[in-house]
Amino acid sequence: MNVHRTFALAIFGLALATGSAWAPAKVAASPPTLTAEEAPLGLFSERERNELAPFIERGPVALVEFNEGDALPAVIFATKIHATPEHVVDVIRRPETYPTFMPALDSVDVESRYDSMIAYAWTWKTVLFTLTGRNIMTVFPPPAQKPDRGYRISIRSTGGDLGTGRMMWRVYPSGQNESLVVFSSRIDLRKANWITRQINHGQRSVNRTANIALAFAMLRGVTRQTEGQRPAVTNPTELERPEVDVRKLAAFLNRGDLLLIDMRGDRLNQVASVGRMFARYTKVRKVMDNPEEFGSALIPGSYVKVAHREDEVTDFRWGIDIPLIGTSGTMRMKNGESLITIDATKGAVKGGAWRFEPIKLPWKEGAMVSWGRFEPEKASWLVKMIVEGNKDLGDGIVIGSQLMVHRAIRTRSQS
Protein backbone atom coordinates (compact mmCIF):
# COMPACT_ATOMS: atom_id res chain seq x y z
CA MET A 1 0.00 0.00 0.00
CA ASN A 2 1.57 3.33 -1.05
CA VAL A 3 1.90 6.42 1.15
CA HIS A 4 -0.81 8.42 -0.66
CA ARG A 5 -3.37 5.63 -0.27
CA THR A 6 -2.48 5.14 3.40
CA PHE A 7 -2.82 8.88 4.03
CA ALA A 8 -6.19 8.97 2.24
CA LEU A 9 -7.56 6.02 4.24
CA ALA A 10 -6.37 7.54 7.51
CA ILE A 11 -8.20 10.81 6.85
CA PHE A 12 -11.29 8.93 5.69
CA GLY A 13 -11.30 6.97 8.94
CA LEU A 14 -10.97 10.16 10.97
CA ALA A 15 -13.85 11.73 9.05
CA LEU A 16 -16.08 8.73 9.85
CA ALA A 17 -15.12 8.85 13.50
CA THR A 18 -15.68 12.59 13.95
CA GLY A 19 -18.51 13.23 11.52
CA SER A 20 -16.29 15.76 9.76
CA ALA A 21 -17.23 17.12 6.34
CA TRP A 22 -13.61 16.99 5.20
CA ALA A 23 -12.96 14.71 2.23
CA PRO A 24 -9.88 12.47 2.11
CA ALA A 25 -6.92 13.37 -0.04
CA LYS A 26 -7.58 12.27 -3.59
CA VAL A 27 -5.76 9.24 -4.93
CA ALA A 28 -4.55 9.93 -8.46
CA ALA A 29 -6.99 8.73 -11.11
CA SER A 30 -7.37 9.00 -14.86
CA PRO A 31 -10.86 10.34 -15.57
CA PRO A 32 -11.97 10.86 -19.16
CA THR A 33 -10.49 14.05 -20.58
CA LEU A 34 -13.10 16.71 -21.33
CA THR A 35 -12.49 19.82 -23.39
CA ALA A 36 -12.98 23.29 -21.96
CA GLU A 37 -16.29 23.40 -23.84
CA GLU A 38 -17.51 20.03 -22.54
CA ALA A 39 -16.44 20.09 -18.88
CA PRO A 40 -19.19 21.31 -16.53
CA LEU A 41 -18.87 24.74 -14.94
CA GLY A 42 -19.22 24.81 -11.17
CA LEU A 43 -21.49 27.08 -9.17
CA PHE A 44 -22.22 28.08 -5.58
CA SER A 45 -25.35 26.64 -3.98
CA GLU A 46 -27.65 28.91 -1.99
CA ARG A 47 -26.13 27.60 1.24
CA GLU A 48 -22.61 28.23 -0.04
CA ARG A 49 -23.52 31.75 -1.15
CA ASN A 50 -24.80 32.46 2.35
CA GLU A 51 -21.60 31.08 3.91
CA LEU A 52 -19.49 33.31 1.67
CA ALA A 53 -21.58 36.43 2.35
CA PRO A 54 -19.30 37.89 5.08
CA PHE A 55 -16.30 37.72 2.74
CA ILE A 56 -18.25 39.12 -0.22
CA GLU A 57 -18.98 42.24 1.83
CA ARG A 58 -15.28 43.15 1.42
CA GLY A 59 -14.95 42.24 -2.24
CA PRO A 60 -15.28 39.42 -4.77
CA VAL A 61 -14.63 35.83 -3.69
CA ALA A 62 -13.36 33.11 -6.02
CA LEU A 63 -13.08 29.33 -5.89
CA VAL A 64 -10.46 27.85 -8.22
CA GLU A 65 -11.30 24.19 -8.60
CA PHE A 66 -8.76 21.37 -8.56
CA ASN A 67 -7.72 19.71 -11.82
CA GLU A 68 -9.52 16.56 -12.92
CA GLY A 69 -7.19 14.64 -15.21
CA ASP A 70 -6.10 16.85 -18.10
CA ALA A 71 -9.19 19.06 -17.85
CA LEU A 72 -8.53 22.66 -16.89
CA PRO A 73 -10.00 23.84 -13.57
CA ALA A 74 -12.96 26.20 -13.55
CA VAL A 75 -12.75 29.60 -11.87
CA ILE A 76 -15.92 30.64 -9.99
CA PHE A 77 -16.30 34.25 -8.81
CA ALA A 78 -19.04 35.69 -6.61
CA THR A 79 -19.68 39.37 -5.92
CA LYS A 80 -22.43 41.74 -4.83
CA ILE A 81 -23.68 44.40 -7.24
CA HIS A 82 -25.86 47.28 -6.06
CA ALA A 83 -28.49 46.99 -8.80
CA THR A 84 -31.48 44.82 -9.63
CA PRO A 85 -30.91 41.51 -11.44
CA GLU A 86 -32.75 42.90 -14.48
CA HIS A 87 -30.34 45.84 -14.70
CA VAL A 88 -27.28 43.59 -14.34
CA VAL A 89 -28.55 41.23 -17.04
CA ASP A 90 -29.34 44.16 -19.35
CA VAL A 91 -25.67 45.21 -19.17
CA ILE A 92 -24.30 41.70 -19.74
CA ARG A 93 -26.60 40.89 -22.67
CA ARG A 94 -25.37 43.87 -24.74
CA PRO A 95 -21.85 42.82 -25.81
CA GLU A 96 -21.64 45.67 -28.32
CA THR A 97 -21.27 48.05 -25.34
CA TYR A 98 -18.44 46.09 -23.68
CA PRO A 99 -15.59 48.25 -25.08
CA THR A 100 -16.99 51.25 -23.18
CA PHE A 101 -16.34 49.60 -19.81
CA MET A 102 -13.95 46.71 -20.52
CA PRO A 103 -10.61 48.23 -21.65
CA ALA A 104 -9.36 44.82 -22.81
CA LEU A 105 -11.83 45.00 -25.72
CA ASP A 106 -11.37 47.47 -28.57
CA SER A 107 -14.40 46.43 -30.57
CA VAL A 108 -17.34 44.02 -30.45
CA ASP A 109 -19.48 43.39 -33.51
CA VAL A 110 -22.81 41.62 -33.09
CA GLU A 111 -23.14 39.24 -36.04
CA SER A 112 -26.62 37.91 -35.33
CA ARG A 113 -29.46 37.96 -32.79
CA TYR A 114 -32.15 35.32 -32.56
CA ASP A 115 -34.57 35.38 -29.66
CA SER A 116 -32.33 35.01 -26.57
CA MET A 117 -29.18 34.06 -28.53
CA ILE A 118 -26.47 36.50 -29.66
CA ALA A 119 -23.38 35.77 -31.78
CA TYR A 120 -20.58 38.34 -31.72
CA ALA A 121 -16.94 38.88 -32.69
CA TRP A 122 -14.44 40.79 -30.57
CA THR A 123 -11.01 42.42 -31.00
CA TRP A 124 -8.35 43.27 -28.42
CA LYS A 125 -5.44 45.43 -29.58
CA THR A 126 -2.23 46.10 -27.67
CA VAL A 127 1.04 47.73 -28.67
CA LEU A 128 2.51 44.26 -29.18
CA PHE A 129 -0.31 42.21 -30.69
CA THR A 130 -3.95 42.05 -31.78
CA LEU A 131 -6.24 39.25 -30.60
CA THR A 132 -9.63 38.31 -32.03
CA GLY A 133 -12.33 35.77 -31.27
CA ARG A 134 -15.99 34.79 -31.55
CA ASN A 135 -18.54 34.02 -28.86
CA ILE A 136 -22.16 32.87 -28.68
CA MET A 137 -24.31 34.14 -25.79
CA THR A 138 -27.62 32.66 -24.63
CA VAL A 139 -29.82 34.24 -21.94
CA PHE A 140 -32.06 32.06 -19.73
CA PRO A 141 -34.48 34.01 -17.50
CA PRO A 142 -35.86 32.38 -14.33
CA PRO A 143 -39.40 30.96 -14.26
CA ALA A 144 -41.90 33.75 -13.64
CA GLN A 145 -43.10 32.01 -10.46
CA LYS A 146 -39.56 31.43 -9.14
CA PRO A 147 -37.44 34.58 -9.59
CA ASP A 148 -35.09 33.46 -6.79
CA ARG A 149 -33.59 30.95 -9.20
CA GLY A 150 -31.96 33.87 -10.94
CA TYR A 151 -30.88 34.45 -14.52
CA ARG A 152 -28.35 32.31 -16.38
CA ILE A 153 -26.28 33.73 -19.23
CA SER A 154 -24.15 31.18 -21.07
CA ILE A 155 -21.22 32.31 -23.25
CA ARG A 156 -19.40 29.84 -25.46
CA SER A 157 -16.09 30.76 -27.08
CA THR A 158 -16.12 29.15 -30.50
CA GLY A 159 -12.51 29.95 -31.38
CA GLY A 160 -9.94 32.66 -31.76
CA ASP A 161 -6.74 33.89 -30.18
CA LEU A 162 -7.76 33.16 -26.58
CA GLY A 163 -8.69 29.57 -27.28
CA THR A 164 -12.00 27.82 -26.66
CA GLY A 165 -14.14 27.39 -23.59
CA ARG A 166 -17.24 28.53 -21.75
CA MET A 167 -18.38 31.20 -19.31
CA MET A 168 -21.56 31.37 -17.27
CA TRP A 169 -23.16 34.32 -15.48
CA ARG A 170 -25.72 33.62 -12.75
CA VAL A 171 -27.56 36.65 -11.37
CA TYR A 172 -29.65 36.21 -8.19
CA PRO A 173 -31.81 38.76 -6.33
CA SER A 174 -30.25 39.74 -3.01
CA GLY A 175 -32.16 42.31 -1.01
CA GLN A 176 -33.66 45.54 -2.28
CA ASN A 177 -31.98 46.76 -5.47
CA GLU A 178 -29.08 44.32 -5.00
CA SER A 179 -27.86 41.27 -6.86
CA LEU A 180 -25.53 38.42 -6.04
CA VAL A 181 -23.58 37.62 -9.21
CA VAL A 182 -21.72 34.34 -9.76
CA PHE A 183 -19.41 34.17 -12.78
CA SER A 184 -17.82 30.85 -13.81
CA SER A 185 -15.16 30.58 -16.51
CA ARG A 186 -12.93 28.02 -18.19
CA ILE A 187 -10.92 29.11 -21.25
CA ASP A 188 -8.23 26.87 -22.79
CA LEU A 189 -5.24 28.84 -24.11
CA ARG A 190 -3.23 25.77 -25.04
CA LYS A 191 -4.37 25.77 -28.66
CA ALA A 192 -4.69 29.51 -29.19
CA ASN A 193 -2.38 31.75 -31.26
CA TRP A 194 1.42 31.98 -31.08
CA ILE A 195 1.48 34.78 -28.49
CA THR A 196 -0.82 33.03 -26.05
CA ARG A 197 0.97 29.72 -26.59
CA GLN A 198 4.25 31.42 -25.63
CA ILE A 199 2.63 32.87 -22.53
CA ASN A 200 1.29 29.40 -21.79
CA HIS A 201 4.75 27.81 -21.66
CA GLY A 202 4.01 27.90 -17.93
CA GLN A 203 1.37 25.24 -18.60
CA ARG A 204 -1.54 25.13 -16.14
CA SER A 205 -0.07 27.80 -13.84
CA VAL A 206 -0.15 30.54 -16.47
CA ASN A 207 -3.37 29.29 -18.06
CA ARG A 208 -5.04 29.40 -14.66
CA THR A 209 -3.72 32.90 -13.93
CA ALA A 210 -4.97 34.13 -17.32
CA ASN A 211 -8.43 32.70 -16.61
CA ILE A 212 -8.53 34.38 -13.20
CA ALA A 213 -7.34 37.73 -14.59
CA LEU A 214 -9.79 37.79 -17.49
CA ALA A 215 -12.73 36.70 -15.33
CA PHE A 216 -11.95 39.31 -12.68
CA ALA A 217 -11.62 42.07 -15.29
CA MET A 218 -15.01 41.16 -16.79
CA LEU A 219 -16.64 41.00 -13.36
CA ARG A 220 -15.29 44.39 -12.28
CA GLY A 221 -16.23 45.97 -15.60
CA VAL A 222 -19.83 44.79 -15.34
CA THR A 223 -20.00 45.86 -11.68
CA ARG A 224 -18.75 49.36 -12.41
CA GLN A 225 -20.99 49.81 -15.45
CA THR A 226 -24.09 48.54 -13.67
CA GLU A 227 -23.64 50.60 -10.52
CA GLY A 228 -23.15 53.71 -12.66
CA GLN A 229 -20.27 55.26 -10.75
CA ARG A 230 -16.64 54.63 -9.95
CA PRO A 231 -15.98 54.07 -6.23
CA ALA A 232 -13.48 56.42 -4.66
CA VAL A 233 -9.87 55.21 -4.82
CA THR A 234 -8.40 54.84 -1.34
CA ASN A 235 -4.83 54.32 -0.20
CA PRO A 236 -3.85 50.72 0.61
CA THR A 237 -3.88 49.69 4.25
CA GLU A 238 -1.33 47.51 6.01
CA LEU A 239 -1.54 43.85 5.07
CA GLU A 240 -3.75 42.00 7.52
CA ARG A 241 -4.74 38.39 8.01
CA PRO A 242 -8.28 37.75 6.76
CA GLU A 243 -10.80 36.72 9.40
CA VAL A 244 -11.13 33.14 8.25
CA ASP A 245 -11.32 29.79 10.04
CA VAL A 246 -10.00 27.09 7.71
CA ARG A 247 -11.78 24.36 9.67
CA LYS A 248 -15.19 25.83 8.76
CA LEU A 249 -14.55 25.88 5.01
CA ALA A 250 -14.47 22.15 4.27
CA ALA A 251 -17.22 22.30 1.62
CA PHE A 252 -15.13 24.73 -0.43
CA LEU A 253 -11.60 23.47 0.25
CA ASN A 254 -12.51 19.93 -0.78
CA ARG A 255 -13.29 21.37 -4.24
CA GLY A 256 -10.48 23.87 -4.69
CA ASP A 257 -8.75 26.94 -3.27
CA LEU A 258 -10.56 30.04 -2.05
CA LEU A 259 -9.45 33.54 -3.02
CA LEU A 260 -10.69 36.37 -0.79
CA ILE A 261 -10.32 39.74 -2.51
CA ASP A 262 -10.26 42.86 -0.34
CA MET A 263 -11.35 45.93 -2.31
CA ARG A 264 -11.11 49.41 -0.81
CA GLY A 265 -13.23 51.54 -3.08
CA ASP A 266 -11.90 50.86 -6.58
CA ARG A 267 -8.50 49.70 -5.32
CA LEU A 268 -7.32 46.13 -4.77
CA ASN A 269 -6.08 46.32 -1.20
CA GLN A 270 -4.90 42.71 -0.88
CA VAL A 271 -5.79 39.18 -1.92
CA ALA A 272 -5.80 36.11 0.31
CA SER A 273 -5.58 32.45 -0.68
CA VAL A 274 -6.96 29.69 1.55
CA GLY A 275 -6.47 26.01 0.86
CA ARG A 276 -5.57 22.49 1.93
CA MET A 277 -2.16 21.09 1.06
CA PHE A 278 -2.99 17.34 0.95
CA ALA A 279 0.35 16.66 2.65
CA ARG A 280 1.57 16.36 6.23
CA TYR A 281 2.00 19.63 8.10
CA THR A 282 5.66 18.88 8.85
CA LYS A 283 6.41 18.52 5.12
CA VAL A 284 4.47 21.67 4.27
CA ARG A 285 6.37 23.67 6.87
CA LYS A 286 9.70 22.34 5.61
CA VAL A 287 8.89 23.50 2.08
CA MET A 288 7.63 26.90 3.23
CA ASP A 289 10.83 27.56 5.16
CA ASN A 290 12.98 27.14 2.04
CA PRO A 291 12.37 29.46 -0.96
CA GLU A 292 14.43 27.18 -3.20
CA GLU A 293 11.89 24.40 -2.59
CA PHE A 294 8.76 26.16 -3.81
CA GLY A 295 10.34 28.85 -6.01
CA SER A 296 11.33 26.38 -8.70
CA ALA A 297 7.83 24.87 -8.66
CA LEU A 298 5.97 28.08 -9.58
CA ILE A 299 6.00 27.33 -13.31
CA PRO A 300 8.44 25.48 -15.59
CA GLY A 301 11.37 27.84 -16.05
CA SER A 302 11.21 29.51 -12.64
CA TYR A 303 14.20 29.48 -10.29
CA VAL A 304 15.42 30.71 -6.89
CA LYS A 305 19.02 31.20 -5.76
CA VAL A 306 19.78 31.98 -2.11
CA ALA A 307 22.20 34.91 -1.80
CA HIS A 308 22.53 35.15 1.98
CA ARG A 309 21.06 33.39 4.99
CA GLU A 310 21.45 34.45 8.63
CA ASP A 311 19.33 33.09 11.47
CA GLU A 312 15.70 33.34 10.31
CA VAL A 313 16.34 35.83 7.48
CA THR A 314 17.04 34.71 3.90
CA ASP A 315 17.83 36.97 0.94
CA PHE A 316 17.31 35.34 -2.44
CA ARG A 317 17.19 36.05 -6.16
CA TRP A 318 14.27 34.73 -8.16
CA GLY A 319 13.37 34.66 -11.81
CA ILE A 320 11.28 33.16 -14.58
CA ASP A 321 13.19 32.10 -17.68
CA ILE A 322 10.39 31.86 -20.25
CA PRO A 323 10.02 33.70 -23.59
CA LEU A 324 7.98 36.92 -23.31
CA ILE A 325 7.14 36.62 -19.60
CA GLY A 326 10.67 36.26 -18.22
CA THR A 327 11.50 38.49 -15.25
CA SER A 328 13.64 38.56 -12.08
CA GLY A 329 14.31 40.33 -8.79
CA THR A 330 15.42 39.92 -5.18
CA MET A 331 13.38 39.21 -2.05
CA ARG A 332 13.82 38.84 1.69
CA MET A 333 12.16 36.06 3.68
CA LYS A 334 11.71 36.03 7.46
CA ASN A 335 10.72 32.75 9.08
CA GLY A 336 8.63 33.09 12.22
CA GLU A 337 7.10 30.38 14.35
CA SER A 338 3.59 30.92 12.99
CA LEU A 339 4.11 33.42 10.16
CA ILE A 340 6.46 33.65 7.19
CA THR A 341 6.93 37.02 5.48
CA ILE A 342 8.38 37.73 2.03
CA ASP A 343 9.09 41.24 0.74
CA ALA A 344 10.34 42.19 -2.74
CA THR A 345 13.38 44.44 -2.28
CA LYS A 346 14.75 44.95 -5.82
CA GLY A 347 13.90 44.32 -9.45
CA ALA A 348 10.49 43.19 -10.66
CA VAL A 349 7.52 43.72 -8.31
CA LYS A 350 9.70 45.78 -5.92
CA GLY A 351 7.56 46.78 -2.96
CA GLY A 352 5.41 43.67 -3.18
CA ALA A 353 4.69 41.89 0.10
CA TRP A 354 3.32 38.46 1.00
CA ARG A 355 2.45 36.69 4.25
CA PHE A 356 2.05 32.93 4.79
CA GLU A 357 0.50 31.14 7.76
CA PRO A 358 0.81 27.33 7.88
CA ILE A 359 -2.02 25.57 9.72
CA LYS A 360 -2.11 22.05 11.19
CA LEU A 361 -5.43 20.28 10.73
CA PRO A 362 -6.53 17.73 13.40
CA TRP A 363 -5.32 14.75 11.35
CA LYS A 364 -1.86 16.37 10.87
CA GLU A 365 -2.49 17.50 7.31
CA GLY A 366 -1.22 20.97 6.47
CA ALA A 367 -3.34 23.87 5.26
CA MET A 368 -2.35 27.44 4.51
CA VAL A 369 -3.67 30.98 4.55
CA SER A 370 -1.61 33.47 2.56
CA TRP A 371 -2.20 37.12 1.73
CA GLY A 372 -0.34 39.82 -0.16
CA ARG A 373 -0.19 42.32 -3.02
CA PHE A 374 2.17 43.85 -5.59
CA GLU A 375 2.00 46.35 -8.43
CA PRO A 376 1.68 44.54 -11.79
CA GLU A 377 3.12 47.60 -13.54
CA LYS A 378 6.47 46.58 -11.99
CA ALA A 379 6.37 43.03 -13.34
CA SER A 380 7.74 41.74 -16.68
CA TRP A 381 7.67 44.00 -19.72
CA LEU A 382 4.94 41.88 -21.33
CA VAL A 383 2.71 42.16 -18.28
CA LYS A 384 3.28 45.94 -18.30
CA MET A 385 2.19 46.11 -21.93
CA ILE A 386 -0.91 43.98 -21.32
CA VAL A 387 -2.16 45.86 -18.25
CA GLU A 388 -1.38 49.36 -19.51
CA GLY A 389 -4.63 51.28 -19.21
CA ASN A 390 -6.40 48.20 -17.86
CA LYS A 391 -6.31 48.30 -14.07
CA ASP A 392 -8.79 45.45 -13.62
CA LEU A 393 -6.73 43.05 -15.71
CA GLY A 394 -3.62 44.02 -13.72
CA ASP A 395 -5.43 43.35 -10.46
CA GLY A 396 -6.53 40.00 -11.87
CA ILE A 397 -2.90 39.06 -12.51
CA VAL A 398 -2.07 39.93 -8.88
CA ILE A 399 -4.92 37.68 -7.72
CA GLY A 400 -3.83 34.79 -9.95
CA SER A 401 -0.20 35.13 -8.86
CA GLN A 402 -1.17 34.76 -5.20
CA LEU A 403 -2.68 31.38 -5.99
CA MET A 404 0.31 30.42 -8.15
CA VAL A 405 2.62 30.65 -5.12
CA HIS A 406 0.11 28.79 -2.94
CA ARG A 407 -0.12 25.88 -5.37
CA ALA A 408 3.66 25.80 -5.88
CA ILE A 409 4.08 25.15 -2.15
CA ARG A 410 1.46 22.39 -2.36
CA THR A 411 3.21 20.80 -5.35
CA ARG A 412 6.54 20.63 -3.54
CA SER A 413 4.91 19.40 -0.32
CA GLN A 414 3.42 16.43 -2.15
CA SER A 415 6.64 15.38 -3.88
PEBEL-V209250 format. One line per field, one symbol per residue. ss: DSSP state (H for helix, E for strand, C for the rest). phi: phi as a letter, one per 20 degrees, with the letter a starting at -180 (. if undefined). psi: psi as a letter, one per 30 degrees, with the letter a starting at -180 (. if undefined). A space follows every 50 residues. Layout:
ss=???
phi=???
psi=???
This chain:
ss=CCHHHHHHHHHHHHHHHHCCCCCCCCCCCCCCCCCCCCCCCCCCCHHHHH HHHHHHCCCCEEEEECCECCECCCEEEEEEECCCHHHHHHHHCCHHHHHH CCCCCCEEEEEEEECCEEEEEEEEECCCCEEEEEEEEEEECCCCCCHHHC EEEEEEEEEECCCEEEEEEEEEECCCCCEEEEEEEEEECCCCCHHHHHHH HHCHHHHHHHHHHHHHHHHHHHHHHHHCCCCCECCCCCCCCCCCCHHHCH HHHCCEEEEEEEEEECEEEEEEEEEEEEEEHHHHHHHHCCHHHHHCCCCC CEEEEEEEEECCEEEEEEEECCCCCCEEEEEEEEECCCCEEEEEEEECCC CCEEEEEEEECCCCEEEEEEEEECCHHHCCHHHHHHHCCCHHHHHHHHHH HHHHHHHHHHHHHHC
phi=.ffffffffffffffffdmfefefffegccfgfdffeeffefbdfgffff fegffffeqgccddfffcmefffedcdcbeceafgffgffffedffeggf ccgfdebcdfeacbledcdbdcccdcfebcdcacccdcdcffggecfffm eccecdeeqpfdndqccbeccdfbnflccdddcdbbddefceefffffge gflfgfgfffffffffffffffgffffmbeffedffeffbffecdgfedg gefferdedddeedmedfeacddcafdlbfgffffffffcfffeffegbg oebccfebcbledcebecacdcgmdfaarcbcdcedfcbddccfdbmflg nfbbcccfcefgemfecbdcbrabeffdeffffgffegmcgfffffffff fgfgfgffffgffee
psi=kleeeeeeeeeeeeeeefglgkllkkkklilkkklffekkkllkleeeee efeeefffllkkkjllkjbfkkklkjlklkkilleeeeeeeegifffeff gjffkekkjkflkjcgkkklklkjkleelkkllklkkkkjllkefifffl lkjkkkjglafgalallkkkjkkiakhlkjkkjkkjkjffgaaeefeeeg fgbeeeeeeeeeeeeeeeeeeeeeeefglklkklkklkkkkkikjefgge eeffeakkkjjjkjbgkjelkkkkllfhlkeeeeeeeffjffefeffdlk fllkjkekkkbgkkklklljikkegkllaklkkkjlefkkkkkkflbkgk flkkkkjkkjlfgglklkkllalljffgaleeeeeefkgieeeeeeeeee eeeeeefeeeeeff.
